[in-house]
Amino acid sequence: MNSSLAGRVAPPFSSQYCASKFALEGLSDSLRRELKLHGVRVVLIEPGYIKSEISPKNIVIVNQNEALFNGPAYPEFVPYRKRLMEYELTAGQSPLLVAKLVDEAIRSPSPRVRYTVGGEAWLVSKIWWVPDSVIDWLAVRRVRPFFDSSTQ
């Protein structure tokens, strides 16, 4: 099953996307426990930023609908999202890394429950024990450069 690191740590301004990925995390956990009774293994792939066609398409959508996204509640949303999507285009890992990881999981006689891949994947997979308040601080600190630069 393919999810995202956003199913483990939710960055600001991505609530809908993160909700869908958190749902996949729960679905994966439940299915893994149910299907284990029948000898079926459920594995979750959690990529970080991956270069794909999603970001360019999202940039076009945001540009075409800027008035809809740029409301009074979040005047910083459009410039922030544009900068973040541009970052994703440059910093994203190759989709081949995900494909290799899927192949590894399929071929493994004892696959892990979760596989992470991408720039920040290792860190995100290790912070489950960190208090939410610290994760909140780290998440805001991580996106602040995009936010501050876009509103200057």
Secondary structure, DSSP 8 states (H G I E B T S, - for coil): -B--GGGTS--TT-HHHHHHHHHHHHHHHHHHHHHGGGT----EEEE-SB--SHHHHHHHHHHHTHHHH--TT-TTHHHHHHHHHHHHHHH-B-HHHHHHHHHHHHH-SS--SEEEESTTHHHHHH-TTS-HHHHHHHHHHHHHHHHHHHH-
